[in-house]
Every structure is written in structure tokens, then in C-alpha cells.
Amino acid sequence: MKVQRIVIVGGGTAGWLAANHIGKAAQHLADVSVTLIESPDIPTIGVGEGTVPAIKQSLQSFGISETEFIRECDVSFKQSIKFCNWLDKDIHGAKNSYHHLFDVPSPLGENLTDYWLQQAKQQATNQQSFSATVSPQHFICDAFKAPKLITTPEYGGKVSYAYHLNAAKFAQLLAKNATTKFNVTHLKANVLDANIDEQGNLACLKTDSLGELAFDFYVDASGFESILLAKKLKVGFIDKSKQLFVNKAIVAQVPTTEEQVIPPYTIATAHQAGWVWDIALPQRRGTGFVYSDNHMTSAQAEETFDRYLGGKLASLSSREIPMKVGYREKFWAKNCVSLGLAQGFLEPIEATSILLTDFAAAYLSKRLPHALSQMPALAERFNHTMGYAWERVVEFAKLHYCISDRQDSDFWRDNRCPDSIPNPLKQKMALWQNFSPLTDDLFSRYEVFNVDNYLYVLYGMKYATQVNQCDKQYLLAAQQQTEQIRRIGQGLAAELPEHRALLNKIKQYGLKTI
């Protein structure tokens, strides 16, 4: 049986990313239709406001103008995540912080990691940060500058970048693009149930206003509820709450004025039982208090969040979101594949939700089934790949907690408990106690985070790698390149425009088209 009718159940960022990826892949297939069914009653979660640089490739492939995107989605540029107070304040200071930058470290040739480690050992109390040593982008971020000029072509930059965005407006832009460019049909209805045929495949959807609708291939983007994969096909859930403890978030939007500076990075500030995200858009800040309710009560969370917001929580519209931490045992079962929150959720750190959704949707679009007979093999490969990707994200998220030396609460002490650390991460950490990370340590092309990401986090958090003996020629070259990086960074910080000023110019004049 041919696969001719594809349906995506659920809108939001996940559903409409899938609609663009699949719609683009299927646009040359005359007998294939793509439909997205969206509930008129269920609002999107709407807090996934951070992205990583890979999103640029997707937007460009969809034919979305970067100027249009910035204008319509309240976009600001994101060049880093600045982690604040993730280390013991008595040892590293009450305002300790580090940048997880998006530009590659050591861009001038020499790998500067061992040089930085040796300098750190010699200058323990007055050491330049890892990011300032290895990347000019550090200086751009600290100067609150944009990653490009108004004359820089769309999707290009002096340094690598991603975006902060209004999630609801982003979904609307993706919807407009999918329906107009890729002929995706958009229906509004509540999916109540589904019928299953004799082979166990989904046969049709039951809706409240459109009756029964039959399709050949089903994409479940229905969020946490996962009405097709979890509820109908009974696919189980792998709980990761014993490794990643945070399971609730209080979210609030804070209005800002046009005079306020927009940081070109996400701010992630640790507290006694989790952390706070702070994402600046042109007209507001999206904030979220992420915590473990096994280590902090709701009342304590509200009090701590209110203190972070300067006593303004009561005056803001806020809500609490429970987070079921983990992912599905399978992501593709029979003729149904899940994406977005229907696959699973870990926590907001490092913008992993949109990252995994985009990754999975792009991967699926390259392996769309043309017949039901192809699905078992495709499902096996998809499940293997996505399972690997999810496990690596668990490890990378856990790394932020288990290498912290904070001693001020059970939350941080419990995160260092060996039983809570995945075994593959333990093995990597043991290796990296003696050798700084190399690309060869992460050997799969399906690593969601690469060695650069690990370097910024490990050494931003002062991970104690054994200092290897360096020869004089390397040390001299490394010192020269470190100084050159500083000069380049200071030059770019002087050349590049202030972040808000560039956003205003883009809204007025637009960027150069490619």
C-alpha cells in the first residue's frame, strides 16, 4: 500500500517545523498530500524561546527571509548562554559566570585547551576565562554587541549565532510558510480518538467537527499528551527523573522598555534547587524558574523567583508547568512517528527541545516512507538514531549539574551522586580527568552536542583535567594566538553595532538578501 496521505496532529513549533520539513520533501511528489490538524482550543506551551545555530539552516532551506523572520517573531540574536552562579560562591565569588559560546574555540589553528589548563594551574586566582582565551566572541557578548552588520547578508555573520524568539509568533510564521510554499493543508479540529486496523496500524482519526479522517502516515505532534503514539498505540515512557531532577517551571513575561539593553545571550542563573532562564526579546523578557519539587516547595519557588524578579512576580502573568522528564520507548511505531513534546522532554537547558524537534523532523523528511512495507526498517533506524540522540542530550544536560562544586543545598550534592550520573558520561568524565576532550571522543555523527560544546561547559566550570606537559614551541604559538584572539575580539566589539540598534535597523531597512 502506498503512502499518499500524510497527517501531522498538532500545531505549535513542533507541528509546523514538521510541516515545513515534510512539505518541502514531498512537494515534488504529485500524489502525496500533507495535512496538519490543529486544535482550536489548546494553546501552545509557548515557552521554547531559545534556539541553537542549526535552526538557521532549516529556516534558510524553507525559503524564509531572515528579515521577515526577525520582523514577525520579535527576534533577538543569541550568541551564547551565560551561566551565572553555577559554582560555589565561596570559592569562585558570588558573581561567578561563564559563557557557552556558539563560535568554535581556538579558530586560529592551535588547540588552546592545554595552554589554558596550564595557565589556570599557574594563575589559579587571576585566570582569564576559558571563553575569553579561545574565542573572539566572548568580547562581543560582554560588550552587548550584535553578531553582524546591517550590510551582512541574511543568515551570515561575523560570528556564529542563533535566535531568541516569540514561540507563538514563530509557529504562525512557519504555518504561513508551509501552507503557501509547500501546499500543506491546515485544518482546525480536536482529535478525540483514532481507529486501528487489523495489522495494528492507525486507520483514521476521529475529530469533533470534521468526522473521521483517514490517512496513511501519522505524525504525532500533540505535545505532552501524545494522543496517538502514547495513548492509542500504548508506547511506554522512559523516566529520566533519577538523573535530571528538575521537574517544574514557573514562567513569567516581564515587559521592557525600548531603552533597555538586550543581552545577546540567554542568561541561566542557578539557585538552590535549579536555575532561572532569562531571555530578552525587544519588548519583553521571557523568564522561567526551573526547579525540583523534591528539593524545594512551590511556595519556596515562588518566593525565590519573586526575589529574582525584584518583587514583581505578583504583578506579572505567570503559570506553573509540570515537566515529565524522559522520552518514549519508541518514537516510531507502526505507521505513526512522534515529534516534539510527544517524543519526550528533559528540561529547557541548552534549548534542547526545539533542537531535537528540528533534528528529528529534518531526519524524517529525508526518509519519508513511500509504502507501508518500508516502515519497519525505517522505524528501526529512526528509533535507534533518536534514542541515541536523546541519551546524549541527557548526558550533556546532566554534565552542567554533576561537575558543579556548589555545596549549599541537597539539590547540588545529590546531583553529584554517582548513581544519578549516566555510565557513558562517567566514562567520558574519567577520560577527561587526564586528557582534554577531542572530537574522537564523540564518535557518532548523531552527537547532538559536539566537542566544542563540552569544552565550553567543562572549562567554564573549572573541570579539573590533569595538565599535560606542553613543549615550548606550542606554548609560544598558543600565547601568540591567545593575544591575537583578544585583539580580534576587541576589534569586533568596537566594529559591531549595539544589539538593539541593529534589530531596529533590520526592522526599518532589512538585511541584504543572499
BAVEXVO-904504 format. One record per residue (C-alpha): x negated, y, z. Coordinates in steps of 0.5 Angstrom, whole numbers, padded with zeros to 4 digits, always signed. Layout:
REM BAVEXVO-904504
XYZ
...
//
This chain:
REM BAVEXVO-904504
+0000+0000+0000
-0003+0007-0002
-0004+0013+0003
+0000+0018+0000
+0004+0022+0005
-0001+0025+0011
+0002+0028+0017
-0001+0032+0023
+0003+0032+0029
+0002+0038+0033
-0001+0045+0031
-0006+0050+0035
-0013+0050+0034
-0014+0042+0033
-0008+0041+0029
-0010+0047+0024
-0017+0045+0024
-0015+0038+0022
-0010+0041+0016
-0016+0045+0013
-0021+0040+0013
-0016+0034+0011
-0012+0039+0006
-0019+0041+0003
-0021+0034+0002
-0014+0032-0001
-0013+0038-0006
-0015+0034-0012
-0011+0028-0011
-0005+0029-0014
-0001+0024-0011
-0003+0026-0004
+0001+0031+0001
-0001+0034+0007
+0005+0036+0012
+0004+0039+0019
+0009+0039+0024
+0009+0044+0030
+0014+0044+0036
+0017+0051+0036
+0018+0050+0044
+0011+0048+0046
+0006+0054+0047
-0002+0052+0045
-0006+0051+0051
-0010+0058+0048
-0016+0058+0053
-0021+0055+0048
-0024+0062+0046
-0031+0060+0045
-0035+0056+0039
-0042+0054+0037
-0045+0056+0031
-0043+0050+0027
-0036+0053+0026
-0039+0058+0021
-0040+0052+0016
-0033+0050+0017
-0030+0057+0016
-0034+0058+0010
-0032+0051+0007
-0025+0053+0008
-0026+0060+0004
-0024+0064+0010
-0027+0071+0009
-0032+0073+0016
-0029+0080+0015
-0022+0077+0015
-0023+0072+0021
-0026+0078+0025
-0021+0083+0024
-0015+0078+0025
-0017+0074+0031
-0020+0079+0036
-0027+0076+0035
-0034+0078+0038
-0040+0075+0037
-0043+0069+0041
-0051+0068+0041
-0052+0065+0048
-0049+0062+0054
-0052+0066+0060
-0051+0061+0066
-0051+0065+0073
-0053+0062+0080
-0053+0055+0078
-0060+0055+0082
-0061+0055+0090
-0061+0063+0091
-0066+0062+0097
-0071+0059+0092
-0069+0063+0086
-0066+0069+0088
-0059+0071+0089
-0058+0073+0082
-0062+0067+0078
-0060+0066+0071
-0062+0063+0064
-0060+0064+0057
-0058+0057+0053
-0059+0061+0046
-0057+0059+0039
-0063+0060+0036
-0068+0055+0035
-0074+0055+0040
-0081+0056+0038
-0080+0059+0031
-0087+0061+0029
-0090+0054+0029
-0093+0052+0035
-0088+0048+0040
-0089+0053+0046
-0086+0048+0051
-0092+0045+0054
-0095+0052+0054
-0089+0055+0058
-0090+0049+0063
-0097+0050+0064
-0096+0058+0065
-0090+0056+0070
-0095+0052+0074
-0100+0057+0075
-0095+0063+0076
-0089+0060+0080
-0087+0066+0083
-0087+0071+0077
-0086+0067+0071
-0083+0069+0064
-0076+0065+0063
-0077+0060+0058
-0072+0063+0053
-0076+0069+0053
-0082+0065+0052
-0080+0061+0046
-0074+0066+0042
-0074+0073+0040
-0066+0072+0041
-0067+0073+0049
-0069+0080+0048
-0063+0081+0043
-0058+0078+0048
-0061+0082+0054
-0060+0089+0050
-0053+0087+0049
-0054+0087+0041
-0050+0084+0035
-0054+0078+0031
-0053+0082+0025
-0053+0089+0021
-0046+0091+0017
-0050+0090+0011
-0052+0083+0013
-0048+0078+0008
-0042+0074+0011
-0044+0068+0015
-0051+0071+0015
-0055+0074+0021
-0062+0076+0024
-0061+0070+0029
-0056+0064+0030
-0049+0066+0032
-0042+0063+0034
-0036+0067+0036
-0031+0068+0042
-0024+0069+0039
-0017+0069+0041
-0015+0062+0040
-0007+0063+0039
-0009+0068+0033
-0014+0063+0030
-0009+0058+0030
-0005+0063+0026
-0010+0065+0021
-0012+0057+0020
-0005+0056+0019
-0004+0061+0013
-0011+0059+0010
-0008+0051+0010
-0001+0053+0007
-0003+0058+0002
-0010+0055-0001
-0009+0047+0001
-0002+0047+0000
-0001+0044+0007
+0007+0044+0008
+0009+0047+0015
+0015+0044+0019
+0018+0046+0025
+0021+0041+0030
+0020+0037+0036
+0017+0030+0035
+0021+0026+0040
+0019+0019+0038
+0017+0014+0033
+0018+0007+0030
+0013+0002+0029
+0014-0003+0023
+0012-0011+0024
+0005-0010+0023
+0005-0005+0029
+0004+0001+0024
+0007+0007+0025
+0013+0007+0020
+0017+0014+0021
+0017+0020+0026
+0024+0022+0030
+0025+0029+0031
+0030+0033+0034
+0032+0038+0028
+0029+0034+0022
+0032+0027+0023
+0027+0021+0021
+0021+0023+0017
+0017+0017+0014
+0009+0018+0013
+0003+0013+0011
-0002+0016+0015
-0001+0020+0022
-0006+0025+0025
-0004+0026+0033
-0006+0033+0035
-0001+0033+0040
-0005+0035+0046
-0006+0032+0053
+0001+0029+0052
-0002+0025+0046
+0005+0022+0044
+0003+0018+0038
-0004+0015+0040
-0003+0014+0047
+0005+0014+0048
+0007+0010+0042
+0001+0006+0041
-0001+0005+0048
-0008+0006+0047
-0011+0007+0054
-0016+0012+0057
-0023+0012+0060
-0023+0016+0066
-0030+0020+0067
-0028+0024+0073
-0033+0020+0077
-0038+0023+0073
-0035+0030+0071
-0032+0033+0078
-0028+0039+0076
-0021+0038+0074
-0017+0044+0075
-0018+0051+0072
-0014+0058+0074
-0014+0062+0067
-0013+0070+0067
-0014+0075+0062
-0017+0082+0064
-0015+0088+0060
-0022+0092+0058
-0023+0099+0055
-0026+0101+0048
-0032+0104+0052
-0034+0097+0056
-0040+0094+0053
-0038+0087+0050
-0044+0082+0052
-0046+0078+0046
-0045+0071+0050
-0041+0067+0055
-0042+0068+0062
-0042+0062+0066
-0042+0063+0074
-0043+0058+0078
-0039+0058+0085
-0039+0052+0091
-0034+0048+0087
-0035+0049+0080
-0036+0055+0075
-0033+0061+0072
-0032+0063+0065
-0032+0070+0063
-0031+0071+0055
-0031+0078+0053
-0027+0080+0047
-0026+0087+0044
-0019+0088+0048
-0020+0083+0054
-0024+0078+0058
-0022+0071+0058
-0023+0068+0065
-0023+0062+0068
-0024+0059+0075
-0026+0052+0074
-0026+0047+0080
-0026+0040+0083
-0020+0040+0087
-0024+0034+0091
-0028+0040+0094
-0024+0046+0094
-0017+0047+0095
-0012+0051+0091
-0012+0057+0096
-0019+0057+0097
-0020+0057+0089
-0015+0063+0088
-0019+0067+0094
-0026+0066+0091
-0023+0067+0084
-0020+0074+0086
-0026+0076+0089
-0030+0075+0083
-0025+0079+0079
-0026+0085+0084
-0019+0083+0088
-0015+0084+0081
-0012+0077+0081
-0005+0078+0084
-0004+0084+0078
-0006+0079+0072
-0002+0074+0069
-0005+0067+0071
-0004+0060+0071
-0007+0053+0073
-0009+0048+0068
-0010+0041+0071
-0015+0037+0067
-0015+0030+0066
-0023+0028+0065
-0024+0023+0060
-0022+0020+0053
-0018+0015+0049
-0021+0008+0049
-0020+0008+0041
-0019+0015+0037
-0016+0011+0031
-0011+0005+0032
-0007+0002+0026
-0005+0008+0022
-0006+0013+0027
-0012+0018+0029
-0012+0023+0034
-0016+0029+0034
-0017+0035+0040
-0014+0034+0046
-0010+0028+0044
-0017+0025+0044
-0019+0027+0051
-0022+0033+0055
-0028+0033+0059
-0029+0041+0061
-0030+0047+0058
-0037+0048+0059
-0041+0049+0052
-0035+0050+0048
-0035+0042+0047
-0027+0042+0046
-0027+0046+0039
-0034+0043+0038
-0031+0036+0038
-0025+0037+0034
-0028+0040+0029
-0034+0035+0028
-0028+0029+0028
-0024+0033+0023
-0030+0034+0018
-0032+0027+0019
-0025+0024+0018
-0024+0029+0012
-0030+0025+0009
-0027+0018+0010
-0019+0019+0009
-0016+0012+0007
-0013+0011+0000
-0010+0005+0002
-0007+0001+0009
-0012-0004+0007
-0018+0000+0008
-0016+0003+0015
-0019-0003+0020
-0026-0002+0017
-0025+0006+0017
-0022+0006+0024
-0028+0001+0027
-0033+0006+0024
-0029+0012+0027
-0028+0009+0034
-0036+0008+0034
-0038+0014+0032
-0033+0018+0036
-0034+0014+0042
-0042+0015+0042
-0041+0023+0041
-0036+0023+0047
-0041+0020+0051
-0047+0024+0049
-0042+0030+0051
-0041+0027+0058
-0049+0027+0059
-0050+0034+0057
-0045+0037+0061
-0047+0033+0067
-0054+0035+0066
-0052+0042+0068
-0050+0040+0075
-0055+0034+0077
-0061+0038+0076
-0059+0044+0080
-0062+0045+0086
-0056+0048+0090
-0055+0046+0097
-0049+0050+0099
-0044+0045+0098
-0042+0038+0098
-0040+0039+0090
-0047+0040+0088
-0050+0035+0093
-0045+0030+0090
-0047+0032+0083
-0054+0029+0084
-0052+0022+0087
-0055+0017+0082
-0048+0013+0082
-0045+0019+0078
-0050+0020+0073
-0049+0016+0067
-0055+0011+0066
-0057+0014+0059
-0058+0021+0062
-0062+0018+0068
-0067+0014+0063
-0068+0021+0059
-0069+0025+0065
-0074+0020+0068
-0078+0020+0061
-0077+0028+0061
-0081+0028+0068
-0087+0026+0065
-0086+0029+0058
-0082+0035+0055
-0077+0033+0050
-0078+0031+0043
-0073+0030+0037
-0075+0023+0037
-0072+0022+0044
-0065+0023+0041
-0065+0019+0035
-0058+0019+0032
-0055+0024+0027
-0049+0024+0031
-0052+0027+0037
-0047+0033+0039
-0053+0037+0042
-0060+0036+0040
-0067+0037+0043
-0066+0045+0043
-0060+0045+0047
-0063+0040+0052
-0070+0045+0052
-0066+0051+0054
-0062+0048+0059
-0067+0043+0063
-0072+0049+0063
-0067+0055+0064
-0066+0050+0071
-0073+0049+0072
-0074+0042+0071
-0080+0039+0074
-0084+0036+0068
-0091+0034+0069
-0095+0039+0066
-0100+0035+0061
-0107+0037+0059
-0107+0042+0054
-0113+0044+0049
-0116+0051+0049
-0114+0052+0041
-0107+0050+0043
-0107+0055+0049
-0110+0060+0045
-0105+0059+0039
-0099+0059+0044
-0101+0065+0047
-0101+0069+0041
-0094+0066+0038
-0091+0068+0045
-0094+0075+0044
-0091+0075+0037
-0084+0073+0039
-0084+0078+0044
-0086+0083+0039
-0081+0081+0034
-0075+0080+0040
-0076+0088+0042
-0076+0090+0035
-0070+0086+0033
-0067+0089+0040
-0069+0096+0037
-0066+0095+0030
-0060+0091+0031
-0053+0095+0033
-0050+0095+0039
-0045+0089+0039
-0038+0093+0040
-0041+0098+0035
-0042+0093+0030
-0035+0090+0031
-0032+0097+0030
-0035+0098+0023
-0033+0091+0021
-0026+0093+0022
-0027+0099+0018
-0031+0097+0013
-0032+0090+0012
-0038+0086+0011
-0042+0084+0005
-0039+0078+0001
-0043+0073-0001
//
